[in-house]
Amino acid sequence: MIDETVLKELSKDLKINMKGLGIPVGAAEAFADKILSDVKKSTKNKKIITEADLNRFISVSAKKYNKDLAYVYKIRGKII
């Protein structure tokens, strides 16, 4: 289960990345809500969740809405 403070940080991070990709603010907020909802469902029964797990769950969910955003989270932590 994900803590509310983590969800707020993820939401902020998602919106920052979407702004960088040129996604309009209204769409970014809607996408962030839907992505976080999917992430909550994916992590519901998990006791230990790593940052890599979160990035993977976000990437899978974001692929439905914006492939560039999904790519950003897929390669997160791999760029020097």
C-alpha positions in Angstrom: 0.0 0.0 0.0 1.3 3.5 -0.9 1.3 6.3 1.7 -0.6 9.5 0.8 2.6 11.6 1.0 4.2 9.4 -1.6 1.1 9.7 -3.8 1.3 13.5 -3.6 5.0 13.4 -4.5 4.3 11.1 -7.5 1.5 13.4 -8.7 3.8 16.4 -8.5 6.5 14.5 -10.4 4.1 13.3 -13.0 2.8 16.8 -13.6 6.4 18.2 -13.9 7.3 15.5 -16.5 4.1 16.0 -18.4 4.8 19.8 -18.5 8.2 19.0 -19.9 6.7 16.9 -22.6 4.3 19.7 -23.6 1.1 18.1 -22.3 -1.6 20.7 -21.5 -2.2 21.3 -17.8 -5.8 20.0 -17.8 -4.9 16.8 -19.6 -1.9 16.4 -17.3 -4.1 16.5 -14.2 -6.5 14.0 -15.6 -3.7 11.7 -16.7 -2.0 11.9 -13.3 -5.2 11.0 -11.5 -5.8 8.0 -13.7 -2.2 6.8 -13.6 -2.1 7.1 -9.8 -5.4 5.2 -9.6 -3.9 2.4 -11.7 -0.7 2.4 -9.5 -2.8 2.1 -6.3 -4.6 -0.9 -7.8 -1.3 -2.5 -8.9 0.4 -2.0 -5.5 -2.6 -2.8 -3.3 -1.5 -6.3 -2.2 2.3 -5.6 -2.1 4.1 -5.2 1.2 7.4 -3.9 -0.2 7.5 -1.5 -3.1 10.7 -0.2 -4.6 11.2 2.9 -6.6 11.9 0.7 -9.7 8.5 -1.0 -9.1 6.7 2.4 -8.9 8.4 3.5 -12.1 7.5 0.3 -13.9 3.8 0.6 -12.8 3.7 4.2 -13.8 5.2 3.4 -17.2 2.7 0.6 -17.9 -0.2 2.8 -17.0 1.1 5.9 -18.7 1.4 4.0 -22.0 -2.4 4.2 -22.3 -2.3 8.0 -22.3 1.1 9.1 -23.7 3.8 7.0 -25.0 6.5 9.6 -24.4 5.6 9.8 -20.7 5.7 6.0 -20.5 9.2 6.1 -22.0 10.4 8.7 -19.5 9.4 6.4 -16.6 10.7 3.3 -18.3 14.2 4.6 -18.7 14.2 6.5 -15.4 17.4 5.8 -13.4 19.2 4.5 -16.5 20.2 7.9 -18.0 23.5 9.3 -16.9 
